[in-house]
Amino acid sequence: MTKRFKIIVEKYPDGYVAYPLGLKGVVVGEGETYEEALADVKSAIAFHIETFGSEVYESEVPILEAFVAEAGVAV
């Protein structure tokens, strides 16, 4: 079975970090390239689900879109 996930990939000066939306727990991948980070997080997702089972899904309702927004917050 194949399940699709929305994955956020962030670029930093020293590489990329990727993490999925819609899973309980911490699942992170990293790599020197976008492709390496994506492959690493896909492996981490599979391991996470294999280890903890289907209860790691936050909701049966699929995330249709994901947006990145920037906002100023007084701190």
C-alpha positions in Angstrom: 0.0 0.0 0.0 1.2 3.5 -0.8 0.1 6.5 1.3 0.9 10.0 0.2 2.2 12.7 2.6 2.8 16.4 2.3 6.5 16.9 3.2 8.1 20.2 4.2 11.7 20.6 3.0 13.8 23.4 4.5 17.1 24.6 3.0 19.9 25.7 5.3 23.5 26.8 4.6 24.8 23.3 5.4 22.0 21.2 3.8 18.3 20.3 3.9 15.9 19.1 6.5 12.6 17.4 5.7 9.6 16.4 7.8 6.1 15.2 7.0 2.7 16.7 7.9 0.0 14.6 9.4 2.0 12.2 11.6 2.2 12.1 15.4 5.7 12.0 16.8 8.9 13.3 15.4 9.9 12.2 11.9 12.8 14.1 10.3 15.1 13.5 7.4 18.2 15.4 6.3 20.7 15.5 3.5 23.2 17.6 1.7 20.8 17.9 -1.2 17.0 18.2 -1.6 16.8 14.7 -3.0 18.9 13.2 -0.2 16.7 14.8 2.5 13.5 13.6 0.7 14.8 10.1 0.4 15.9 10.1 4.1 12.5 11.4 5.3 10.7 8.8 3.2 12.7 6.1 4.9 12.0 7.6 8.3 8.3 7.7 7.6 8.2 4.0 6.7 10.2 3.1 9.8 7.9 5.3 12.0 4.8 3.6 10.7 6.3 0.1 10.9 7.4 0.7 14.5 4.3 2.4 15.9 1.5 1.3 13.6 -1.4 3.2 12.0 -2.2 5.1 15.2 0.5 7.6 14.2 -1.8 9.1 11.6 -3.1 12.4 13.0 -6.3 12.2 11.0 -8.0 10.2 8.3 -8.9 13.4 6.5 -6.2 14.2 4.0 -4.3 17.4 4.0 -5.2 19.0 0.7 -2.6 21.8 0.6 0.1 23.2 2.7 1.2 26.8 2.8 4.2 28.6 4.2 3.5 32.0 5.6 5.7 34.6 7.3 4.4 36.9 10.0 5.9 39.3 12.5 5.1 38.6 16.2 5.9 40.9 19.1 8.1 39.1 21.6 
